């Protein structure tokens, strides 16, 4: 059974198409990731699926309800944590949770048990009398999650929930999400962090409103064309700029303190990299072939898009 079904969903704002013919499905009880950079259309997709915004065309169903015809029914079945979740800084942790429980009309009978479960679940029990405005970024995200779960939703929508949160809090947040799967909650999460996308059961790569790839993280990685060389050098930034200039036709990117080169001509890359880096007095400490990460795949797919677009332009002039 599908918790979410999307069929040719499109949203335009004037001449700008934010989402173009998006089609995908999400199974009940899975973590599904919508992955892409700022401006990819992730938030617009979330708003349509949560019945906050109507599509320009296309259809979608969430928990069996049509997003336009049965919008109010959807809101009863889902939890939604937007990028700027509406916590009240001058209310305590407990008061915020109670406030959302009232909004969702959670019965008073048995509510305290549910609240205590959520506090323990999110490690907020010691802070239940603390003002929300005094919480750290990671704790605010956990409180937002607790508020979104107070009415036991079937589908949980999380729009970049760990954006701006420190790495330790991000890890804690994902541990909590995995625990939710035991209760068969379907989680639809958007993220710009490709390392987080690896944690999803399946994911969709989105860019400029268009679906680039769909599948499990391993399936998406198989879209990678060519061999990836990882270079560790004494000056990674200067090395990446140099190799980008010298390795015409190959994809060169800077990943932290390492340079990644994607190529279909491995011997050429080895020879030019060693020669050019030595000539520029940049020390090459290590060069090895590595398995692709999702970030490599994303960069590769985008590069392929740009090449295709450029070919399309040149062909129009012929």
C-alpha positions in Angstrom: 0.0 0.0 0.0 1.2 3.5 -0.8 1.1 6.2 1.8 1.8 8.8 -0.8 0.9 8.7 -4.5 2.0 11.6 -6.8 0.9 11.8 -10.4 2.3 14.5 -12.7 2.2 17.1 -10.0 3.1 20.6 -11.3 3.2 24.0 -9.6 3.8 27.2 -11.4 4.1 30.8 -10.1 3.5 33.0 -13.1 6.2 32.0 -15.6 8.3 30.1 -13.0 7.6 26.4 -12.8 8.6 25.3 -9.3 7.6 21.6 -9.8 7.3 20.0 -13.2 5.3 16.8 -13.8 6.5 15.1 -10.6 5.4 11.4 -10.3 6.4 9.0 -7.5 5.0 6.9 -4.8 6.0 6.3 -1.1 5.3 3.0 0.6 3.7 2.9 4.0 6.3 2.6 6.8 9.3 3.8 4.9 11.6 6.8 5.2 11.5 8.6 1.8 14.0 11.4 1.1 13.4 14.4 -1.2 16.9 15.6 -1.9 18.1 18.7 -3.7 19.7 22.1 -3.4 18.0 25.3 -2.4 15.4 26.2 -5.0 14.9 22.6 -6.1 11.2 22.6 -5.2 11.3 20.6 -2.0 9.3 23.0 0.1 6.8 23.6 -2.7 6.3 19.8 -3.0 5.8 19.5 0.8 3.2 22.3 0.8 1.2 20.7 -1.9 1.2 17.2 -0.2 0.2 18.7 3.1 -2.8 20.5 1.4 -1.5 23.9 2.2 -1.0 24.8 -1.4 -3.0 23.6 -4.5 -1.1 22.3 -7.5 -1.4 24.0 -10.9 -2.0 20.6 -12.4 -1.6 16.9 -11.6 -2.9 14.9 -8.6 -1.7 13.4 -5.4 -3.1 11.3 -2.6 -1.8 11.2 1.0 -3.0 8.4 3.4 -5.7 7.7 0.8 -7.0 11.2 0.6 -6.9 13.5 -2.4 -4.7 16.6 -1.7 -7.3 19.0 -3.2 -10.7 17.4 -2.7 -9.9 16.0 0.8 -7.4 18.5 2.2 -9.0 18.8 5.6 -9.0 15.0 6.0 -5.3 14.9 5.1 -4.4 17.4 7.9 -5.9 15.0 10.5 -3.8 12.1 9.3 -0.4 13.8 9.0 2.3 15.6 11.1 4.1 18.5 9.4 7.3 20.1 10.6 8.1 23.1 8.3 11.5 24.7 8.1 10.3 27.4 10.6 8.2 25.3 12.9 5.8 27.4 15.0 7.2 26.9 18.5 6.3 29.5 21.1 9.5 30.7 22.7 7.7 32.1 25.8 6.0 28.8 26.5 7.7 25.9 28.2 8.4 22.6 26.5 5.3 21.1 28.2 3.1 24.1 27.3 4.1 23.9 23.7 3.2 20.2 23.5 -0.1 20.8 25.3 -0.9 23.6 22.9 -0.4 21.4 19.8 -2.4 18.6 21.5 -5.3 21.0 21.9 -5.0 22.1 18.2 -5.2 18.4 17.1 -8.0 17.8 19.6 -6.1 15.0 21.4 -8.4 13.7 24.1 -7.4 14.7 27.7 -7.9 11.1 28.7 -4.6 9.3 28.1 -2.9 12.5 26.9 -0.4 12.6 29.7 0.8 9.1 28.9 1.4 10.1 25.3 3.2 13.3 26.3 5.5 11.5 28.7 6.3 8.9 26.0 7.2 11.7 23.5 9.3 13.5 26.1 11.3 10.3 26.9 11.4 9.4 23.2 13.0 12.8 22.3 15.2 13.0 25.5 13.3 16.2 26.6 12.1 14.9 30.0 14.7 16.9 32.0 13.8 20.0 30.1 10.0 20.0 30.1 9.7 23.1 32.3 12.3 25.0 30.2 11.2 27.9 28.0 11.3 26.8 24.3 13.2 30.0 23.5 16.1 28.8 25.8 16.6 25.5 24.0 19.5 24.7 21.7 18.8 24.4 18.0 18.9 20.6 18.2 16.5 20.5 21.2 14.1 22.9 19.4 14.0 20.4 16.5 13.2 17.6 18.8 10.5 19.6 20.5 9.1 20.4 17.0 9.0 16.7 16.2 7.3 15.9 19.5 4.6 18.5 18.7 4.1 17.1 15.2 3.7 13.6 16.6 1.3 14.3 19.5 -1.8 13.1 17.5 -0.1 9.9 16.2 0.0 10.8 12.5 0.1 8.1 9.8 2.5 10.2 7.6 5.1 12.6 8.9 6.4 15.4 6.7 9.7 17.0 7.7 11.0 19.9 5.6 14.8 20.1 6.1 14.4 19.3 9.8 18.2 19.4 10.6 19.1 22.5 8.6 21.6 24.5 10.7 21.7 21.9 13.5 25.1 20.6 14.7 26.2 17.1 13.5 25.6 15.4 16.9 22.0 16.7 17.1 21.5 15.7 13.5 22.6 12.1 14.4 20.3 12.1 17.4 17.4 13.3 15.3 17.8 10.5 12.8 18.0 7.9 15.5 14.6 9.1 16.7 13.2 8.9 13.1 14.3 5.3 12.9 12.5 4.5 16.1 9.3 5.9 14.5 9.4 3.2 11.8 8.6 0.6 14.5 5.1 2.2 14.8 4.7 2.1 11.0 4.9 5.8 10.6 5.7 6.9 7.0 8.3 9.6 7.0 8.7 12.0 4.0 11.8 14.1 4.7 13.5 16.8 2.5 17.1 17.5 2.9 20.0 19.3 1.3 22.5 17.0 3.2 23.4 14.1 0.9 24.9 12.2 3.8 21.4 12.2 5.4 19.9 10.9 2.1 22.0 7.8 2.5 19.9 7.0 5.6 16.6 6.9 3.7 15.0 3.7 2.4 14.4 5.4 -1.0 15.0 8.9 -2.3 14.3 11.2 -5.2 16.9 13.6 -6.5 15.3 16.9 -7.4 16.7 19.9 -9.2 14.9 23.0 -10.5 11.6 21.3 -10.1 12.5 18.2 -12.1 13.0 14.7 -10.9 16.5 13.5 -11.8 16.6 10.1 -10.2 14.5 7.8 -8.0 15.4 4.7 -6.1 17.3 3.3 -3.1 20.6 5.0 -2.3 22.4 2.1 -3.9 20.3 2.2 -7.0 20.8 5.9 -7.4 24.6 5.5 -7.0 24.5 3.1 -10.0 23.6 6.1 -12.2 27.2 7.2 -11.8 29.0 7.1 -15.0 32.8 6.7 -15.1 35.5 6.2 -12.5 36.1 8.5 -9.5 39.6 9.4 -8.4 40.1 10.9 -5.0 43.2 13.1 -4.6 44.7 14.3 -1.4 47.0 17.2 -1.9 48.9 19.9 0.0 46.6 22.6 -1.5 43.2 21.1 -2.4 41.5 24.3 -3.5 44.3 25.3 -5.9 44.6 21.7 -7.1 40.9 21.6 -8.0 41.1 24.8 -9.9 44.2 23.6 -11.8 42.8 20.2 -12.7 39.4 21.7 -13.7 41.4 23.7 -16.3 43.6 20.9 -17.4 41.2 17.9 -17.4 38.8 19.2 -20.0 35.8 17.0 -20.4 36.1 15.4 -16.9 34.2 16.5 -13.8 36.4 18.0 -11.1 35.0 18.9 -7.7 36.3 19.9 -4.3 34.9 17.7 -1.4 36.2 19.1 1.9 39.9 18.7 1.8 39.8 16.2 -1.1 39.5 16.6 -4.9 37.3 14.2 -6.8 37.7 13.6 -10.5 35.1 11.7 -12.5 36.4 10.4 -15.7 36.0 7.8 -18.5 39.7 8.2 -19.3 41.5 7.0 -16.1 45.0 6.7 -17.5 44.8 10.3 -18.8 43.7 11.6 -15.4 46.5 9.8 -13.6 49.2 11.1 -16.0 47.9 14.7 -16.2 47.2 15.0 -12.5 50.7 13.9 -11.5 52.4 16.0 -14.1 50.4 19.3 -13.7 50.4 19.2 -9.9 54.1 18.6 -9.7 54.7 21.5 -12.2 52.6 23.8 -9.9 54.5 22.7 -6.8 51.4 21.1 -5.3 52.2 17.9 -3.4 50.1 14.9 -4.3 49.9 12.8 -1.2 47.4 10.2 -2.4 45.4 9.2 -5.4 42.9 6.4 -5.4 39.8 5.1 -7.0 36.8 5.3 -4.7 33.1 4.2 -4.7 30.7 7.0 -5.5 28.8 8.9 -2.8 25.4 10.3 -3.4 27.1 13.7 -3.6 29.2 12.4 -6.5 26.2 11.1 -8.2 24.3 14.3 -7.8 27.2 16.4 -9.2 27.5 13.9 -12.1 23.8 14.0 -13.0 23.7 17.8 -12.9 26.8 17.9 -15.1 25.1 15.6 -17.5 22.1 17.9 -17.5 24.2 20.9 -18.3 26.0 19.1 -21.2 22.6 18.0 -22.6 21.3 21.5 -22.3 24.4 22.9 -24.0 24.0 20.3 -26.8 20.4 21.3 -27.2 21.3 24.9 -27.6 24.1 24.2 -30.2 21.8 21.9 -32.1 19.1 24.6 -32.4 21.7 26.8 -34.2 22.7 24.2 -36.7 
